[in-house]
Amino acid sequence: MNRWLVAFLCVISGYCYAQIDSGRPAPVAYVPDTNVRVIANSPVQNTLQKVEQYQQLSHGTFPGYRVQVHFGQNRNDASQAKNDFSLKYPGYTSYLTYQPPYFKVCAGDFRNKLEAVKALNRIKRDYPGAFVVRDKINPPPLH
C-alpha cells in the first residue's frame, strides 16, 4: 500500500514540476479595441487571433436570435408594422429586412433562445403570430 502511495506522489510531483515556467517570458497578446493585455502561451494566442478574424469576417455580428413579428410581400405594410412595433416596444430594436420576395420585421438582439422566448411571451400579446428565429445579431451590451 505504501509503495502505491509513494509512486502516486512521485507521479504527481513530476507533473507539478512540469508545470513550472521554464524561465522564458510568456508571449503577450493585446485584445483589440481595449486596454487589455493577455499574457498567454501560443495556443491561447492562436485562439485570440481566430476570434479576431471571425469578428472581422462577420462585420461585428454574431449568431443569435430575434423575434419575427411580420412577414409579407408589401413593403408599406412591413414599414407600418416596424413603426407600430417600435412605438409599442421602445426597448427592443426592430429591423426591416428584404429577402426576395418577402419583407420581414424582426426585433431584438438576443444571445440565447431563453432571452428570445422571454421577449416573445411579452410580444405575443400584441402580435399573436410572432415567433423566434435564428439570425445574425448586433452584440447587445454586456451588463
Contacts in CASP RR format, 6 or more apart in sequence:
PFRMAT RR
TARGET T0000
AUTHOR 0000-0000-0000
METHOD contacts of the structure
MODEL  1
MNRWLVAFLCVISGYCYAQIDSGRPAPVAYVPDTNVRVIANSPVQNTLQK
VEQYQQLSHGTFPGYRVQVHFGQNRNDASQAKNDFSLKYPGYTSYLTYQP
PYFKVCAGDFRNKLEAVKALNRIKRDYPGAFVVRDKINPPPLH
26 39 0 8 1.000
26 40 0 8 1.000
26 41 0 8 1.000
27 39 0 8 1.000
27 40 0 8 1.000
27 41 0 8 1.000
27 42 0 8 1.000
27 45 0 8 1.000
28 37 0 8 1.000
28 38 0 8 1.000
28 39 0 8 1.000
28 40 0 8 1.000
29 37 0 8 1.000
29 38 0 8 1.000
29 39 0 8 1.000
29 40 0 8 1.000
29 44 0 8 1.000
29 45 0 8 1.000
29 48 0 8 1.000
30 36 0 8 1.000
30 37 0 8 1.000
30 38 0 8 1.000
31 37 0 8 1.000
31 38 0 8 1.000
31 48 0 8 1.000
32 52 0 8 1.000
38 44 0 8 1.000
38 48 0 8 1.000
40 48 0 8 1.000
58 136 0 8 1.000
60 138 0 8 1.000
60 139 0 8 1.000
61 136 0 8 1.000
61 137 0 8 1.000
61 138 0 8 1.000
61 139 0 8 1.000
62 111 0 8 1.000
62 136 0 8 1.000
62 137 0 8 1.000
62 139 0 8 1.000
63 134 0 8 1.000
63 136 0 8 1.000
63 137 0 8 1.000
64 109 0 8 1.000
64 110 0 8 1.000
64 111 0 8 1.000
64 112 0 8 1.000
64 116 0 8 1.000
64 134 0 8 1.000
64 135 0 8 1.000
64 136 0 8 1.000
64 137 0 8 1.000
65 110 0 8 1.000
65 111 0 8 1.000
65 112 0 8 1.000
65 113 0 8 1.000
65 115 0 8 1.000
65 116 0 8 1.000
65 132 0 8 1.000
65 133 0 8 1.000
65 134 0 8 1.000
65 135 0 8 1.000
65 137 0 8 1.000
66 95 0 8 1.000
66 106 0 8 1.000
66 107 0 8 1.000
66 108 0 8 1.000
66 109 0 8 1.000
66 110 0 8 1.000
66 116 0 8 1.000
66 132 0 8 1.000
66 133 0 8 1.000
66 135 0 8 1.000
66 137 0 8 1.000
67 92 0 8 1.000
67 106 0 8 1.000
67 107 0 8 1.000
67 108 0 8 1.000
67 110 0 8 1.000
67 116 0 8 1.000
67 119 0 8 1.000
67 120 0 8 1.000
67 123 0 8 1.000
67 130 0 8 1.000
67 131 0 8 1.000
67 132 0 8 1.000
67 133 0 8 1.000
68 104 0 8 1.000
68 105 0 8 1.000
68 106 0 8 1.000
68 130 0 8 1.000
68 131 0 8 1.000
68 132 0 8 1.000
68 133 0 8 1.000
69 81 0 8 1.000
69 85 0 8 1.000
69 94 0 8 1.000
69 105 0 8 1.000
69 106 0 8 1.000
69 107 0 8 1.000
69 123 0 8 1.000
69 127 0 8 1.000
69 129 0 8 1.000
69 130 0 8 1.000
70 77 0 8 1.000
70 78 0 8 1.000
70 81 0 8 1.000
70 82 0 8 1.000
70 85 0 8 1.000
70 103 0 8 1.000
70 104 0 8 1.000
70 105 0 8 1.000
70 127 0 8 1.000
71 102 0 8 1.000
71 103 0 8 1.000
71 104 0 8 1.000
71 105 0 8 1.000
72 78 0 8 1.000
72 102 0 8 1.000
72 103 0 8 1.000
72 104 0 8 1.000
73 101 0 8 1.000
73 102 0 8 1.000
73 103 0 8 1.000
74 103 0 8 1.000
75 98 0 8 1.000
75 103 0 8 1.000
77 103 0 8 1.000
78 96 0 8 1.000
78 103 0 8 1.000
78 104 0 8 1.000
78 105 0 8 1.000
79 96 0 8 1.000
81 105 0 8 1.000
82 94 0 8 1.000
82 95 0 8 1.000
82 96 0 8 1.000
82 105 0 8 1.000
85 92 0 8 1.000
85 94 0 8 1.000
85 105 0 8 1.000
85 107 0 8 1.000
85 127 0 8 1.000
86 94 0 8 1.000
88 126 0 8 1.000
89 107 0 8 1.000
89 122 0 8 1.000
89 123 0 8 1.000
92 107 0 8 1.000
92 108 0 8 1.000
92 119 0 8 1.000
92 123 0 8 1.000
93 107 0 8 1.000
93 108 0 8 1.000
93 109 0 8 1.000
93 138 0 8 1.000
94 105 0 8 1.000
94 106 0 8 1.000
94 107 0 8 1.000
94 108 0 8 1.000
95 105 0 8 1.000
95 106 0 8 1.000
95 107 0 8 1.000
95 108 0 8 1.000
96 103 0 8 1.000
96 104 0 8 1.000
96 105 0 8 1.000
97 103 0 8 1.000
97 104 0 8 1.000
97 106 0 8 1.000
98 104 0 8 1.000
106 133 0 8 1.000
106 135 0 8 1.000
107 119 0 8 1.000
107 123 0 8 1.000
108 116 0 8 1.000
108 119 0 8 1.000
108 137 0 8 1.000
109 137 0 8 1.000
109 138 0 8 1.000
109 139 0 8 1.000
109 140 0 8 1.000
110 116 0 8 1.000
110 119 0 8 1.000
110 137 0 8 1.000
110 140 0 8 1.000
111 137 0 8 1.000
111 139 0 8 1.000
111 140 0 8 1.000
113 132 0 8 1.000
116 132 0 8 1.000
117 132 0 8 1.000
120 130 0 8 1.000
120 131 0 8 1.000
120 132 0 8 1.000
123 130 0 8 1.000
124 130 0 8 1.000
END
